[in-house]
């Protein structure tokens, strides 16, 4: 890996990690406190709105953020055009949600959702005010500034949410926490960013950005609707309590998987975009990213599945025991998430948003078919079906990667097989450890399982001199030596 790209990767991953894991770590701790103060049903009620907010947010961005990041000759007119478009769509989306609030409440037969929707929907408009600023920081691979902006907002809004939950505000504590965080983020981004929009709008710029972004929008909508379809179905067919268990399990599993994936996607996309015309270099760096991401995420997910029971009961108490089995199943689905994301990143880097959209349509048809088959069977079969969907999607995602840079399914699986086997073996060892300590204090089970898992995984990786271990160690040693 060339030194400049290597250094960009290290710096980007470091500060993106600081931002994402600081935010998620703070949210995780705050979420534990709120889960002890609130009930699964109250979390489930807020979770019912996830699909509506996610779809609206996708329209607000409309793929313009990625279009700006990918475009090499971007101008101030491009930024201003995207900014004004985002704001207009943000206002329209908020008004639609405001008017649709009674229908949403009626769909779930939950009256409180009417006012709750109108409050939480403010996030959609507020986020439209900072999409361009976020894109500019990402273009510069500047995640240090983003970390200094977002961490205080998460902390302050979280403390407000806890205070309201303690005072008995229930679901409103969660809603106010969410909106206050977004508002603080907007304020901070405008304070630290020197960019201000020009009084100009270009239809040529709009068409250029939209030609790429529109297909990304459709792909994103398909993905968002599909991912949130589970919350829609669980909230409608099952109960708010079941949805509360599901959303809490989802938050646990997202901490390692989605956040590591988000870090890698944000860092790799602008870097790979800069070398998009050099297929040989792109192939080499792309495969390194795949191996390193799997080396980090696979053991995290297997370890989380093995430690799910003592972790949930220790942190959330036994009223949340219902989410344990859901969490364990979801780990096997989400472990492949970074591999999906990096494969899809490559299509964007190559400007093939048409292929991106085609793949999303195919995958979602398969996923919806599996979901429809499993709904009558119950919640657990539904999640097992999601694991099958993830594996089928993996085969589909790697098809065009093989065509574009000749790194297809079998080559990728060959790269990932050693890490996958070692991670599974580590997970079995940790699970056996927890079983042997059953009946002992939950904290003892957690600590013993964690230490044994980390020691086993790193020890075996070092013993067999796995190239992924050497690459990860080299990246962080080079960073440490530079500081010294």
Phi, psi and omega in degrees: 000121180307148188300318182296317179292319179299316181292321175300317181297313181298310181296317180297313180296319181301306185283329174294323177294317179302314181295305187295313185281333173293313179299308182293325177296315177296314179297323180297312179295314179297323179295324177297316180297316181291326178294330176285333181272331183248171182259161174304325180297319181294322174294323180295322179299314178295323179298335179299336183271355188303314184295322182291318180291321181294318178296316179298318180295324178296321177295321181300316180285317178056025179077001183293327180300309178294325178297319178294318181295319184285326186294129184278320185258042180296148182234173176296328177296321178300313181298315182294319178300313179298319182299310182293323178297315180301318182294316180299314180294324178299318179294315181299315181296321179296317180297321178296315179294322179300314182286330182276354184307315178298325179292320178297315179298321179291323180300315181270356184055045181227092187306326184298341182293340180299303180286328180296318179299316183294332177281308184294332179296344175301333178302323183297312179293315182300319180295332180295341183280347186232011181297317181293317179299317177299317180298321180295317177296322179292320177303321180276004185052040182257087179264352177294313179296319179298325178294317181292339180275313191277328184298311178299324180296318179296316183295311183295316180293325178294318178296323176297317179298318179296316179300317180292321178296319179296326181278359174093023182278353174058232183298334180292333176297318179293320182292314181293322176302315182296312183291320180294324177297313180298317179298317178295323177299313180301313180300314182293319180297321179290333178284321185271338181273132179276347183286138172227142182293144174279161176275066184208147177217131183240122176291329176296316178297317179301313181297322180295313180291321184288332180298325175272314187292329183296319178290326175293325177298311180297319178296317180295321179297317178300316181294316182294314180299318181295313181297320182272357177298329179295319178293323178297313182293315182296317180295327182273313187274324184258246182210165177298326179296315177298320178294325176298317176299317182295313182294326177291318176298322179296321178293322176298312186287332180287336183304308176278315190285300184295326182286317175297319178297316179299319178299309183295320181295316181295325182279315186287328184297307179294327181289312179294329178297328181288340180241027187298338183266354180253090187297325182294312179293321179299316180298315182296312182290323179301314181293325176296316178300317180299311183296317182293318180297318178294322181298330179273314189280318184305310180292327177299317182287320179292322177293321179296319178297319182290328183260008188302315185296304180295329181294310182296314183292325181288318185276323190246353185076168188288352176291345178256014184301332181297344182269356184297306183295326177296318179298316182297318180293318183296332178300322182287337176277314187282347179296337181268358186302315180295329179291318174303311187297317182290323175299316180290328175302321183296320178298322178292318179302320180279000179075016183264062177292339176294317177292322178304311181296317180300316179297318180298319179297313180299313183295321183288327175298315178297315182296317180294322178299316179295319179298314180298324179292323187269344181305312181295342184277342179120175186293314182296313175301327177300316182287326174297322175298326179293329175295316178298319178299319181297319181290320177295319178298327179298316179296318181292316182299322185280351183297307183282337173299319177298323180288323186282314183229015175061040173233079186271196187302308187292323178293319178294317179295325176297322177292324189266345185302313180301317179294318180298317180294315180296320180295317178297318179297319177298319179298320178296318179298316180294318179298318178295322178298315179296320179296319180294331181265010180303132184099342176278166178306140183301322180297322178296317178299317180296310183296315181296315180297318181295311182296318179295319180296312180297314181298317180295314185293310181293320180299314180291322179296318179290320181299317182268006176050052179295135185296330178296318177298317180295322180291315179297315180297320180295319180300315184280330175294319180296323179293318181294317181295325179295321178294322180293000000 
